[in-house]
Amino acid sequence: MKNSKPQSVVEVTKSELPMHCPTPDSALWNSHPRVYIPLEDSPEASCSYCGTVFKLVEKIKDDSK
């Protein structure tokens, strides 16, 4: 069965490694056990619990402009 909910994408810089999910800004009610996301060997990985995609980037884009 395919998950119809679109997954979120989180951009991460090297200074934020090691990255884990859920992230600190996640709501407590929407939490799952903490898992570390392996971005050291690959520029993209997803959480095995919620499917959130983490992408390793050089710099976080500023979308507030």
DAPEMO-V231719 format. One record per pair of residues at least 24 apart in sequence whose ideal C-beta (glycine too) atoms are under 10 Angstrom apart, sorted by the first residue. I is the first residue (numbers start at 0). J is the second residue. Records with the same first field share a line. If there is no record, write none. Layout:
I=J  J
This chain:
2=49  50
4=49  50
5=50
6=45  46  49  50  51  52
7=46  49  50  51  52  53
8=43  45  51  52  53  54
9=36  46  51  52  53  54  59
10=52  53  54  55  56  57  58  59  60
11=36  38  42  43  44  53  54  55  56  59
12=38  55  56  57  58  59
13=38  39  55  56  57
15=53  55  59
16=55
18=44  46  53  55
19=46  53
20=44  45  46  47  48  49  50  51  53
21=46  48  49  51
22=46  51  53
25=49  51
